[in-house]
Amino acid sequence: MPFLIFIEAVSYIARVLSLSIRLFANMMSGHALLKILIGFS
Amino acid sequence: MLNSNYLVNLLLINTTNLSDPLEQFEVVSVFSLGGVSLFNNLALILFLNILLICAFLSAYNVNVTNNYDLATRGIYKLVQAMVKENLYIRKQQYFAVLFYLFLTLLFANLIGLLPYSFTVTSSFVVTLFISLLHFVGVNVIGAHQHG
């Protein structure tokens, strides 16, 4: 039971970090890809 | 003093380096005083974002119907439908937070569409700040109401 509490707390806190990293990575990769494709033309 | 190199790049007089795809994410100083940077382009775009939201919302007028009112009403109805189906009926006062969050992300991404501009959501500080702000807020309100 204490182990379950630990796992739930970690997953609750890690959601903040993982969702913000996901938004940041998607925006950054999209902009970098567009810049590379513009550079080809 | 003003960073003249950044302003020259912003005014399309000098084209930026196309061979480096990661230099568009650089946070450079715009205004510095005595070697201390007081204002960078991230803060500049965030400030512009707030100004655009204020201008967009203050264009709303009940008596006159024009395109601004149509856009404002459409976004309001969109967020209201989202809040109505995802939140309890007695928790509808948090509509304002979600409406402001929606407008912030919308205007940040619309400013980022402009060429030679800067997208604030592609910097990790902004996304981490938004998520931590709402995480702390939700936990404080929940502990205050149920604790």
N, CA and C atoms of all chains as a GROMACS GRO file, in nm:
protein
  564
    1MET      N    1   0.080  -0.123   0.000
    1MET     CA    2   0.000   0.000   0.000
    1MET      C    3   0.084   0.128   0.000
    2PRO      N    4   0.192   0.140   0.083
    2PRO     CA    5   0.276   0.261   0.073
    2PRO      C    6   0.344   0.271  -0.062
    3PHE      N    7   0.373   0.157  -0.122
    3PHE     CA    8   0.435   0.157  -0.253
    3PHE      C    9   0.340   0.216  -0.358
    4LEU      N   10   0.213   0.183  -0.347
    4LEU     CA   11   0.112   0.238  -0.439
    4LEU      C   12   0.099   0.389  -0.424
    5ILE      N   13   0.105   0.436  -0.300
    5ILE     CA   14   0.098   0.582  -0.276
    5ILE      C   15   0.216   0.651  -0.343
    6PHE      N   16   0.334   0.590  -0.330
    6PHE     CA   17   0.454   0.647  -0.392
    6PHE      C   18   0.439   0.653  -0.545
    7ILE      N   19   0.391   0.544  -0.603
    7ILE     CA   20   0.377   0.539  -0.750
    7ILE      C   21   0.275   0.643  -0.797
    8GLU      N   22   0.163   0.656  -0.727
    8GLU     CA   23   0.060   0.752  -0.766
    8GLU      C   24   0.110   0.895  -0.754
    9ALA      N   25   0.186   0.925  -0.646
    9ALA     CA   26   0.238   1.060  -0.628
    9ALA      C   27   0.338   1.094  -0.738
   10VAL      N   28   0.424   1.000  -0.773
   10VAL     CA   29   0.524   1.025  -0.878
   10VAL      C   30   0.455   1.049  -1.012
   11SER      N   31   0.352   0.968  -1.043
   11SER     CA   32   0.285   0.986  -1.172
   11SER      C   33   0.205   1.115  -1.177
   12TYR      N   34   0.155   1.160  -1.059
   12TYR     CA   35   0.080   1.286  -1.053
   12TYR      C   36   0.170   1.406  -1.076
   13ILE      N   37   0.293   1.400  -1.020
   13ILE     CA   38   0.384   1.514  -1.034
   13ILE      C   39   0.452   1.511  -1.171
   14ALA      N   40   0.482   1.391  -1.222
   14ALA     CA   41   0.554   1.382  -1.348
   14ALA      C   42   0.468   1.424  -1.466
   15ARG      N   43   0.336   1.425  -1.448
   15ARG     CA   44   0.247   1.465  -1.558
   15ARG      C   45   0.270   1.611  -1.598
   16VAL      N   46   0.296   1.697  -1.498
   16VAL     CA   47   0.323   1.839  -1.525
   16VAL      C   48   0.445   1.854  -1.615
   17LEU      N   49   0.554   1.787  -1.574
   17LEU     CA   50   0.678   1.798  -1.651
   17LEU      C   51   0.662   1.738  -1.789
   18SER      N   52   0.600   1.620  -1.797
   18SER     CA   53   0.596   1.551  -1.927
   18SER      C   54   0.507   1.624  -2.026
   19LEU      N   55   0.396   1.682  -1.980
   19LEU     CA   56   0.309   1.753  -2.074
   19LEU      C   57   0.373   1.881  -2.122
   20SER      N   58   0.446   1.952  -2.033
   20SER     CA   59   0.511   2.075  -2.078
   20SER      C   60   0.627   2.043  -2.172
   21ILE      N   61   0.700   1.935  -2.146
   21ILE     CA   62   0.808   1.895  -2.238
   21ILE      C   63   0.751   1.855  -2.372
   22ARG      N   64   0.631   1.793  -2.371
   22ARG     CA   65   0.569   1.750  -2.497
   22ARG      C   66   0.530   1.870  -2.584
   23LEU      N   67   0.468   1.972  -2.522
   23LEU     CA   68   0.433   2.093  -2.598
   23LEU      C   69   0.556   2.163  -2.652
   24PHE      N   70   0.658   2.177  -2.567
   24PHE     CA   71   0.783   2.243  -2.607
   24PHE      C   72   0.849   2.167  -2.722
   25ALA      N   73   0.856   2.034  -2.713
   25ALA     CA   74   0.925   1.956  -2.816
   25ALA      C   75   0.849   1.960  -2.947
   26ASN      N   76   0.716   1.955  -2.941
   26ASN     CA   77   0.639   1.961  -3.065
   26ASN      C   78   0.657   2.095  -3.135
   27MET      N   79   0.648   2.206  -3.059
   27MET     CA   80   0.662   2.338  -3.121
   27MET      C   81   0.802   2.356  -3.179
   28MET      N   82   0.905   2.314  -3.102
   28MET     CA   83   1.043   2.335  -3.146
   28MET      C   84   1.074   2.250  -3.268
   29SER      N   85   1.028   2.125  -3.270
   29SER     CA   86   1.058   2.040  -3.385
   29SER      C   87   0.985   2.089  -3.510
   30GLY      N   88   0.863   2.138  -3.495
   30GLY     CA   89   0.790   2.191  -3.609
   30GLY      C   90   0.858   2.312  -3.668
   31HIS      N   91   0.903   2.404  -3.581
   31HIS     CA   92   0.967   2.525  -3.632
   31HIS      C   93   1.102   2.492  -3.697
   32ALA      N   94   1.179   2.401  -3.635
   32ALA     CA   95   1.308   2.364  -3.694
   32ALA      C   96   1.290   2.296  -3.828
   33LEU      N   97   1.187   2.211  -3.839
   33LEU     CA   98   1.160   2.142  -3.966
   33LEU      C   99   1.123   2.241  -4.075
   34LEU      N  100   1.038   2.340  -4.041
   34LEU     CA  101   1.000   2.440  -4.140
   34LEU      C  102   1.120   2.522  -4.185
   35LYS      N  103   1.209   2.555  -4.091
   35LYS     CA  104   1.328   2.633  -4.126
   35LYS      C  105   1.419   2.553  -4.218
   36ILE      N  106   1.434   2.423  -4.192
   36ILE     CA  107   1.518   2.338  -4.278
   36ILE      C  108   1.458   2.329  -4.418
   37LEU      N  109   1.325   2.312  -4.426
   37LEU     CA  110   1.260   2.301  -4.557
   37LEU      C  111   1.268   2.432  -4.635
   38ILE      N  112   1.261   2.547  -4.565
   38ILE     CA  113   1.278   2.676  -4.631
   38ILE      C  114   1.422   2.689  -4.683
   39GLY      N  115   1.518   2.640  -4.607
   39GLY     CA  116   1.656   2.647  -4.648
   39GLY      C  117   1.686   2.565  -4.772
   40PHE      N  118   1.609   2.459  -4.798
   40PHE     CA  119   1.629   2.380  -4.920
   40PHE      C  120   1.587   2.455  -5.046
   41SER      N  121   1.488   2.541  -5.032
   41SER     CA  122   1.433   2.604  -5.153
   41SER      C  123   1.523   2.715  -5.206
   42MET      N  124   2.115   5.026  -2.332
   42MET     CA  125   2.100   5.070  -2.471
   42MET      C  126   2.024   4.965  -2.550
   43LEU      N  127   1.969   5.007  -2.661
   43LEU     CA  128   1.893   4.914  -2.744
   43LEU      C  129   1.987   4.826  -2.824
   44ASN      N  130   1.949   4.698  -2.836
   44ASN     CA  131   2.026   4.607  -2.919
   44ASN      C  132   1.989   4.632  -3.064
   45SER      N  133   2.075   4.703  -3.136
   45SER     CA  134   2.040   4.746  -3.271
   45SER      C  135   2.042   4.630  -3.370
   46ASN      N  136   2.125   4.528  -3.342
   46ASN     CA  137   2.133   4.414  -3.434
   46ASN      C  138   2.001   4.339  -3.441
   47TYR      N  139   1.937   4.320  -3.324
   47TYR     CA  140   1.808   4.251  -3.319
   47TYR      C  141   1.701   4.330  -3.392
   48LEU      N  142   1.700   4.461  -3.370
   48LEU     CA  143   1.596   4.543  -3.435
   48LEU      C  144   1.614   4.547  -3.586
   49VAL      N  145   1.740   4.548  -3.631
   49VAL     CA  146   1.767   4.547  -3.776
   49VAL      C  147   1.719   4.416  -3.836
   50ASN      N  148   1.742   4.304  -3.764
   50ASN     CA  149   1.692   4.175  -3.812
   50ASN      C  150   1.540   4.173  -3.814
   51LEU      N  151   1.478   4.238  -3.716
   51LEU     CA  152   1.333   4.236  -3.707
   51LEU      C  153   1.269   4.317  -3.818
   52LEU      N  154   1.336   4.421  -3.864
   52LEU     CA  155   1.280   4.510  -3.966
   52LEU      C  156   1.314   4.465  -4.107
   53LEU      N  157   1.360   4.340  -4.123
   53LEU     CA  158   1.383   4.275  -4.253
   53LEU      C  159   1.491   4.343  -4.336
   54ILE      N  160   1.571   4.430  -4.274
   54ILE     CA  161   1.679   4.492  -4.350
   54ILE      C  162   1.789   4.388  -4.374
   55ASN      N  163   1.817   4.308  -4.273
   55ASN     CA  164   1.918   4.204  -4.283
   55ASN      C  165   1.849   4.068  -4.270
   56THR      N  166   1.867   3.980  -4.369
   56THR     CA  167   1.805   3.847  -4.359
   56THR      C  168   1.887   3.759  -4.266
   57THR      N  169   1.816   3.673  -4.194
   57THR     CA  170   1.884   3.588  -4.097
   57THR      C  171   1.950   3.471  -4.168
   58ASN      N  172   2.035   3.402  -4.097
   58ASN     CA  173   2.112   3.291  -4.151
   58ASN      C  174   2.020   3.170  -4.171
   59LEU      N  175   2.002   3.127  -4.296
   59LEU     CA  176   1.911   3.016  -4.324
   59LEU      C  177   1.975   2.881  -4.297
   60SER      N  178   2.108   2.875  -4.284
   60SER     CA  179   2.172   2.745  -4.270
   60SER      C  180   2.166   2.693  -4.127
   61ASP      N  181   2.128   2.778  -4.032
   61ASP     CA  182   2.120   2.734  -3.893
   61ASP      C  183   1.974   2.731  -3.851
   62PRO      N  184   1.913   2.611  -3.843
   62PRO     CA  185   1.769   2.608  -3.812
   62PRO      C  186   1.737   2.634  -3.666
   63LEU      N  187   1.838   2.632  -3.578
   63LEU     CA  188   1.807   2.648  -3.436
   63LEU      C  189   1.832   2.788  -3.385
   64GLU      N  190   1.875   2.881  -3.474
   64GLU     CA  191   1.903   3.015  -3.423
   64GLU      C  192   1.776   3.098  -3.406
   65GLN      N  193   1.659   3.045  -3.452
   65GLN     CA  194   1.535   3.120  -3.431
   65GLN      C  195   1.485   3.107  -3.288
   66PHE      N  196   1.541   3.013  -3.210
   66PHE     CA  197   1.496   2.997  -3.071
   66PHE      C  198   1.583   3.073  -2.974
   67GLU      N  199   1.680   3.151  -3.025
   67GLU     CA  200   1.772   3.222  -2.936
   67GLU      C  201   1.700   3.337  -2.868
   68VAL      N  202   1.722   3.346  -2.738
   68VAL     CA  203   1.669   3.459  -2.662
   68VAL      C  204   1.781   3.562  -2.652
   69VAL      N  205   1.764   3.673  -2.722
   69VAL     CA  206   1.868   3.776  -2.723
   69VAL      C  207   1.815   3.899  -2.650
   70SER      N  208   1.908   3.978  -2.598
   70SER     CA  209   1.870   4.098  -2.525
   70SER      C  210   1.828   4.208  -2.622
   71VAL      N  211   1.720   4.276  -2.588
   71VAL     CA  212   1.675   4.387  -2.671
   71VAL      C  213   1.717   4.519  -2.608
   72PHE      N  214   1.703   4.527  -2.477
   72PHE     CA  215   1.733   4.652  -2.408
   72PHE      C  216   1.818   4.621  -2.286
   73SER      N  217   1.937   4.682  -2.278
   73SER     CA  218   2.024   4.658  -2.164
   73SER      C  219   2.074   4.791  -2.110
   74LEU      N  220   2.097   4.793  -1.982
   74LEU     CA  221   2.140   4.917  -1.916
   74LEU      C  222   2.263   4.885  -1.831
   75GLY      N  223   2.379   4.937  -1.873
   75GLY     CA  224   2.500   4.915  -1.797
   75GLY      C  225   2.545   4.770  -1.797
   76GLY      N  226   2.524   4.700  -1.910
   76GLY     CA  227   2.567   4.561  -1.919
   76GLY      C  228   2.468   4.462  -1.862
   77VAL      N  229   2.362   4.511  -1.796
   77VAL     CA  230   2.260   4.422  -1.740
   77VAL      C  231   2.141   4.419  -1.836
   78SER      N  232   2.105   4.299  -1.879
   78SER     CA  233   1.993   4.286  -1.973
   78SER      C  234   1.862   4.304  -1.899
   79LEU      N  235   1.781   4.399  -1.945
   79LEU     CA  236   1.654   4.426  -1.879
   79LEU      C  237   1.535   4.372  -1.956
   80PHE      N  238   1.552   4.351  -2.087
   80PHE     CA  239   1.438   4.314  -2.170
   80PHE      C  240   1.490   4.227  -2.284
   81ASN      N  241   1.436   4.107  -2.300
   81ASN     CA  242   1.475   4.025  -2.414
   81ASN      C  243   1.357   4.005  -2.506
   82ASN      N  244   1.377   3.933  -2.615
   82ASN     CA  245   1.269   3.923  -2.713
   82ASN      C  246   1.157   3.833  -2.664
   83LEU      N  247   1.187   3.740  -2.572
   83LEU     CA  248   1.080   3.659  -2.513
   83LEU      C  249   0.982   3.746  -2.435
   84ALA      N  250   1.038   3.837  -2.352
   84ALA     CA  251   0.953   3.928  -2.276
   84ALA      C  252   0.879   4.025  -2.367
   85LEU      N  253   0.946   4.063  -2.477
   85LEU     CA  254   0.882   4.154  -2.574
   85LEU      C  255   0.759   4.090  -2.636
   86ILE      N  256   0.772   3.963  -2.678
   86ILE     CA  257   0.659   3.896  -2.742
   86ILE      C  258   0.550   3.864  -2.641
   87LEU      N  259   0.587   3.832  -2.516
   87LEU     CA  260   0.485   3.807  -2.414
   87LEU      C  261   0.406   3.934  -2.384
   88PHE      N  262   0.476   4.047  -2.381
   88PHE     CA  263   0.411   4.175  -2.356
   88PHE      C  264   0.316   4.210  -2.471
   89LEU      N  265   0.363   4.185  -2.594
   89LEU     CA  266   0.280   4.206  -2.713
   89LEU      C  267   0.157   4.117  -2.712
   90ASN      N  268   0.173   3.995  -2.660
   90ASN     CA  269   0.063   3.900  -2.647
   90ASN      C  270  -0.047   3.955  -2.556
   91ILE      N  271  -0.005   4.008  -2.440
   91ILE     CA  272  -0.101   4.063  -2.345
   91ILE      C  273  -0.172   4.184  -2.405
   92LEU      N  274  -0.094   4.269  -2.476
   92LEU     CA  275  -0.153   4.387  -2.539
   92LEU      C  276  -0.256   4.348  -2.644
   93LEU      N  277  -0.225   4.244  -2.723
   93LEU     CA  278  -0.318   4.199  -2.827
   93LEU      C  279  -0.445   4.141  -2.766
   94ILE      N  280  -0.432   4.068  -2.655
   94ILE     CA  281  -0.551   4.012  -2.590
   94ILE      C  282  -0.640   4.125  -2.538
   95CYS      N  283  -0.576   4.228  -2.477
   95CYS     CA  284  -0.655   4.341  -2.426
   95CYS      C  285  -0.724   4.414  -2.540
   96ALA      N  286  -0.653   4.434  -2.652
   96ALA     CA  287  -0.713   4.504  -2.765
   96ALA      C  288  -0.826   4.423  -2.826
   97PHE      N  289  -0.807   4.290  -2.832
   97PHE     CA  290  -0.908   4.203  -2.891
   97PHE      C  291  -1.034   4.201  -2.805
   98LEU      N  292  -1.015   4.194  -2.672
   98LEU     CA  293  -1.132   4.185  -2.585
   98LEU      C  294  -1.201   4.320  -2.568
   99SER      N  295  -1.125   4.430  -2.577
   99SER     CA  296  -1.188   4.560  -2.558
   99SER      C  297  -1.259   4.607  -2.684
  100ALA      N  298  -1.241   4.536  -2.796
  100ALA     CA  299  -1.313   4.572  -2.918
  100ALA      C  300  -1.457   4.521  -2.914
  101TYR      N  301  -1.489   4.446  -2.807
  101TYR     CA  302  -1.623   4.390  -2.799
  101TYR      C  303  -1.725   4.498  -2.765
  102ASN      N  304  -1.835   4.501  -2.837
  102ASN     CA  305  -1.940   4.599  -2.814
  102ASN      C  306  -2.074   4.528  -2.836
  103VAL      N  307  -2.164   4.545  -2.739
  103VAL     CA  308  -2.291   4.474  -2.746
  103VAL      C  309  -2.381   4.534  -2.854
  104ASN      N  310  -2.375   4.666  -2.867
  104ASN     CA  311  -2.471   4.734  -2.953
  104ASN      C  312  -2.438   4.722  -3.101
  105VAL      N  313  -2.308   4.723  -3.131
  105VAL     CA  314  -2.267   4.721  -3.271
  105VAL      C  315  -2.222   4.579  -3.306
  106THR      N  316  -2.255   4.533  -3.423
  106THR     CA  317  -2.210   4.402  -3.468
  106THR      C  318  -2.114   4.420  -3.584
  107ASN      N  319  -1.988   4.381  -3.563
  107ASN     CA  320  -1.891   4.381  -3.672
  107ASN      C  321  -1.809   4.253  -3.661
  108ASN      N  322  -1.700   4.245  -3.738
  108ASN     CA  323  -1.624   4.120  -3.744
  108ASN      C  324  -1.554   4.089  -3.612
  109TYR      N  325  -1.508   4.194  -3.540
  109TYR     CA  326  -1.441   4.172  -3.412
  109TYR      C  327  -1.536   4.107  -3.312
  110ASP      N  328  -1.660   4.158  -3.309
  110ASP     CA  329  -1.758   4.102  -3.218
  110ASP      C  330  -1.790   3.958  -3.254
  111LEU      N  331  -1.795   3.931  -3.385
  111LEU     CA  332  -1.822   3.796  -3.431
  111LEU      C  333  -1.712   3.699  -3.385
  112ALA      N  334  -1.585   3.743  -3.399
  112ALA     CA  335  -1.473   3.658  -3.358
  112ALA      C  336  -1.472   3.638  -3.207
  113THR      N  337  -1.494   3.748  -3.132
  113THR     CA  338  -1.494   3.738  -2.986
  113THR      C  339  -1.605   3.646  -2.938
  114ARG      N  340  -1.725   3.664  -2.995
  114ARG     CA  341  -1.838   3.581  -2.955
  114ARG      C  342  -1.816   3.435  -2.992
  115GLY      N  343  -1.755   3.412  -3.109
  115GLY     CA  344  -1.729   3.275  -3.151
  115GLY      C  345  -1.632   3.203  -3.060
  116ILE      N  346  -1.523   3.271  -3.022
  116ILE     CA  347  -1.425   3.210  -2.931
  116ILE      C  348  -1.487   3.188  -2.795
  117TYR      N  349  -1.568   3.285  -2.748
  117TYR     CA  350  -1.634   3.272  -2.618
  117TYR      C  351  -1.727   3.151  -2.616
  118LYS      N  352  -1.806   3.135  -2.723
  118LYS     CA  353  -1.899   3.022  -2.731
  118LYS      C  354  -1.824   2.889  -2.739
  119LEU      N  355  -1.710   2.890  -2.810
  119LEU     CA  356  -1.629   2.768  -2.824
  119LEU      C  357  -1.576   2.722  -2.688
  120VAL      N  358  -1.515   2.817  -2.614
  120VAL     CA  359  -1.459   2.781  -2.484
  120VAL      C  360  -1.571   2.747  -2.386
  121GLN      N  361  -1.684   2.816  -2.398
  121GLN     CA  362  -1.798   2.789  -2.309
  121GLN      C  363  -1.852   2.647  -2.331
  122ALA      N  364  -1.858   2.604  -2.457
  122ALA     CA  365  -1.904   2.467  -2.484
  122ALA      C  366  -1.806   2.364  -2.430
  123MET      N  367  -1.676   2.394  -2.443
  123MET     CA  368  -1.574   2.302  -2.390
  123MET      C  369  -1.582   2.291  -2.239
  124VAL      N  370  -1.600   2.409  -2.172
  124VAL     CA  371  -1.605   2.409  -2.026
  124VAL      C  372  -1.732   2.340  -1.978
  125LYS      N  373  -1.843   2.362  -2.051
  125LYS     CA  374  -1.972   2.310  -2.008
  125LYS      C  375  -1.975   2.158  -2.009
  126GLU      N  376  -1.907   2.098  -2.105
  126GLU     CA  377  -1.912   1.952  -2.112
  126GLU      C  378  -1.801   1.885  -2.035
  127ASN      N  379  -1.703   1.961  -1.983
  127ASN     CA  380  -1.593   1.900  -1.911
  127ASN      C  381  -1.592   1.931  -1.763
  128LEU      N  382  -1.670   2.032  -1.719
  128LEU     CA  383  -1.666   2.071  -1.578
  128LEU      C  384  -1.805   2.053  -1.518
  129TYR      N  385  -1.808   2.040  -1.385
  129TYR     CA  386  -1.936   2.034  -1.316
  129TYR      C  387  -2.010   2.168  -1.332
  130ILE      N  388  -2.142   2.165  -1.312
  130ILE     CA  389  -2.221   2.286  -1.335
  130ILE      C  390  -2.194   2.389  -1.225
  131ARG      N  391  -2.152   2.344  -1.104
  131ARG     CA  392  -2.125   2.440  -0.998
  131ARG      C  393  -1.979   2.487  -1.000
  132LYS      N  394  -1.899   2.439  -1.094
  132LYS     CA  395  -1.759   2.482  -1.105
  132LYS      C  396  -1.739   2.573  -1.225
  133GLN      N  397  -1.847   2.636  -1.274
  133GLN     CA  398  -1.836   2.713  -1.397
  133GLN      C  399  -1.766   2.847  -1.377
  134GLN      N  400  -1.731   2.885  -1.253
  134GLN     CA  401  -1.662   3.013  -1.234
  134GLN      C  402  -1.518   3.004  -1.280
  135TYR      N  403  -1.463   2.882  -1.301
  135TYR     CA  404  -1.327   2.869  -1.351
  135TYR      C  405  -1.322   2.882  -1.503
  136PHE      N  406  -1.434   2.924  -1.563
  136PHE     CA  407  -1.437   2.951  -1.707
  136PHE      C  408  -1.338   3.060  -1.744
  137ALA      N  409  -1.322   3.161  -1.656
  137ALA     CA  410  -1.235   3.275  -1.687
  137ALA      C  411  -1.091   3.231  -1.704
  138VAL      N  412  -1.045   3.139  -1.618
  138VAL     CA  413  -0.906   3.090  -1.626
  138VAL      C  414  -0.883   3.019  -1.759
  139LEU      N  415  -0.978   2.933  -1.795
  139LEU     CA  416  -0.961   2.856  -1.918
  139LEU      C  417  -0.973   2.946  -2.042
  140PHE      N  418  -1.060   3.048  -2.033
  140PHE     CA  419  -1.073   3.142  -2.144
  140PHE      C  420  -0.945   3.221  -2.164
  141TYR      N  421  -0.885   3.266  -2.054
  141TYR     CA  422  -0.758   3.338  -2.065
  141TYR      C  423  -0.647   3.247  -2.117
  142LEU      N  424  -0.646   3.121  -2.070
  142LEU     CA  425  -0.544   3.026  -2.118
  142LEU      C  426  -0.558   3.002  -2.268
  143PHE      N  427  -0.683   2.984  -2.314
  143PHE     CA  428  -0.709   2.963  -2.457
  143PHE      C  429  -0.663   3.082  -2.538
  144LEU      N  430  -0.697   3.204  -2.493
  144LEU     CA  431  -0.658   3.325  -2.569
  144LEU      C  432  -0.507   3.343  -2.571
  145THR      N  433  -0.440   3.312  -2.458
  145THR     CA  434  -0.295   3.326  -2.452
  145THR      C  435  -0.227   3.235  -2.553
  146LEU      N  436  -0.268   3.106  -2.554
  146LEU     CA  437  -0.203   3.013  -2.648
  146LEU      C  438  -0.238   3.047  -2.792
  147LEU      N  439  -0.362   3.091  -2.815
  147LEU     CA  440  -0.403   3.128  -2.951
  147LEU      C  441  -0.320   3.244  -3.004
  148PHE      N  442  -0.306   3.350  -2.923
  148PHE     CA  443  -0.233   3.466  -2.971
  148PHE      C  444  -0.084   3.440  -2.977
  149ALA      N  445  -0.030   3.354  -2.887
  149ALA     CA  446   0.112   3.320  -2.894
  149ALA      C  447   0.143   3.248  -3.024
  150ASN      N  448   0.055   3.154  -3.063
  150ASN     CA  449   0.081   3.081  -3.187
  150ASN      C  450   0.053   3.166  -3.309
  151LEU      N  451  -0.042   3.262  -3.301
  151LEU     CA  452  -0.067   3.350  -3.415
  151LEU      C  453   0.048   3.446  -3.436
  152ILE      N  454   0.109   3.497  -3.327
  152ILE     CA  455   0.226   3.583  -3.341
  152ILE      C  456   0.342   3.502  -3.397
  153GLY      N  457   0.353   3.375  -3.356
  153GLY     CA  458   0.460   3.291  -3.407
  153GLY      C  459   0.448   3.260  -3.554
  154LEU      N  460   0.329   3.278  -3.613
  154LEU     CA  461   0.313   3.256  -3.757
  154LEU      C  462   0.378   3.364  -3.841
  155LEU      N  463   0.398   3.483  -3.783
  155LEU     CA  464   0.460   3.592  -3.858
  155LEU      C  465   0.606   3.557  -3.887
  156PRO      N  466   0.655   3.586  -4.006
  156PRO     CA  467   0.796   3.561  -4.034
  156PRO      C  468   0.886   3.654  -3.952
  157TYR      N  469   1.005   3.604  -3.919
  157TYR     CA  470   1.105   3.674  -3.838
  157TYR      C  471   1.052   3.709  -3.700
  158SER      N  472   0.950   3.636  -3.655
  158SER     CA  473   0.898   3.659  -3.521
  158SER      C  474   0.951   3.549  -3.429
  159PHE      N  475   0.890   3.540  -3.312
  159PHE     CA  476   0.939   3.446  -3.211
  159PHE      C  477   0.818   3.375  -3.152
  160THR      N  478   0.820   3.243  -3.144
  160THR     CA  479   0.709   3.169  -3.086
  160THR      C  480   0.740   3.140  -2.940
  161VAL      N  481   0.659   3.194  -2.851
  161VAL     CA  482   0.692   3.180  -2.709
  161VAL      C  483   0.668   3.039  -2.659
  162THR      N  484   0.575   2.964  -2.722
  162THR     CA  485   0.548   2.829  -2.674
  162THR      C  486   0.656   2.731  -2.719
  163SER      N  487   0.753   2.774  -2.799
  163SER     CA  488   0.864   2.685  -2.832
  163SER      C  489   0.982   2.705  -2.738
  164SER      N  490   0.963   2.778  -2.628
  164SER     CA  491   1.066   2.787  -2.526
  164SER      C  492   1.016   2.719  -2.400
  165PHE      N  493   1.104   2.642  -2.338
  165PHE     CA  494   1.060   2.553  -2.230
  165PHE      C  495   1.018   2.629  -2.106
  166VAL      N  496   1.070   2.751  -2.087
  166VAL     CA  497   1.036   2.829  -1.968
  166VAL      C  498   0.886   2.859  -1.965
  167VAL      N  499   0.832   2.895  -2.083
  167VAL     CA  500   0.692   2.936  -2.090
  167VAL      C  501   0.600   2.818  -2.066
  168THR      N  502   0.629   2.704  -2.131
  168THR     CA  503   0.541   2.588  -2.112
  168THR      C  504   0.548   2.535  -1.970
  169LEU      N  505   0.671   2.534  -1.913
  169LEU     CA  506   0.683   2.488  -1.773
  169LEU      C  507   0.613   2.584  -1.679
  170PHE      N  508   0.620   2.716  -1.709
  170PHE     CA  509   0.552   2.814  -1.623
  170PHE      C  510   0.401   2.794  -1.629
  171ILE      N  511   0.346   2.774  -1.748
  171ILE     CA  512   0.201   2.756  -1.761
  171ILE      C  513   0.155   2.632  -1.686
  172SER      N  514   0.228   2.521  -1.706
  172SER     CA  515   0.183   2.396  -1.642
  172SER      C  516   0.201   2.401  -1.491
  173LEU      N  517   0.311   2.458  -1.442
  173LEU     CA  518   0.331   2.467  -1.296
  173LEU      C  519   0.231   2.561  -1.232
  174LEU      N  520   0.198   2.670  -1.302
  174LEU     CA  521   0.099   2.766  -1.250
  174LEU      C  522  -0.035   2.697  -1.227
  175HIS      N  523  -0.081   2.621  -1.327
  175HIS     CA  524  -0.212   2.557  -1.314
  175HIS      C  525  -0.208   2.440  -1.218
  176PHE      N  526  -0.092   2.370  -1.210
  176PHE     CA  527  -0.079   2.259  -1.116
  176PHE      C  528  -0.090   2.308  -0.972
  177VAL      N  529  -0.013   2.413  -0.941
  177VAL     CA  530  -0.016   2.470  -0.805
  177VAL      C  531  -0.154   2.527  -0.774
  178GLY      N  532  -0.214   2.594  -0.872
  178GLY     CA  533  -0.346   2.653  -0.851
  178GLY      C  534  -0.452   2.550  -0.823
  179VAL      N  535  -0.453   2.443  -0.903
  179VAL     CA  536  -0.551   2.336  -0.885
  179VAL      C  537  -0.533   2.269  -0.750
  180ASN      N  538  -0.407   2.246  -0.708
  180ASN     CA  539  -0.384   2.179  -0.580
  180ASN      C  540  -0.421   2.267  -0.462
  181VAL      N  541  -0.392   2.397  -0.472
  181VAL     CA  542  -0.426   2.488  -0.363
  181VAL      C  543  -0.577   2.500  -0.347
  182ILE      N  544  -0.648   2.512  -0.458
  182ILE     CA  545  -0.794   2.525  -0.452
  182ILE      C  546  -0.856   2.394  -0.401
  183GLY      N  547  -0.802   2.280  -0.448
  183GLY     CA  548  -0.855   2.153  -0.401
  183GLY      C  549  -0.831   2.130  -0.255
  184ALA      N  550  -0.711   2.165  -0.205
  184ALA     CA  551  -0.682   2.148  -0.062
  184ALA      C  552  -0.765   2.245   0.021
  185HIS      N  553  -0.794   2.364  -0.034
  185HIS     CA  554  -0.872   2.462   0.040
  185HIS      C  555  -1.018   2.421   0.049
  186GLN      N  556  -1.071   2.357  -0.053
  186GLN     CA  557  -1.214   2.323  -0.054
  186GLN      C  558  -1.243   2.188   0.010
  187HIS      N  559  -1.149   2.093   0.001
  187HIS     CA  560  -1.177   1.958   0.048
  187HIS      C  561  -1.095   1.921   0.171
  188GLY      N  562  -0.991   1.999   0.204
  188GLY     CA  563  -0.903   1.961   0.313
  188GLY      C  564  -0.956   2.000   0.450
   0.00000   0.00000   0.00000
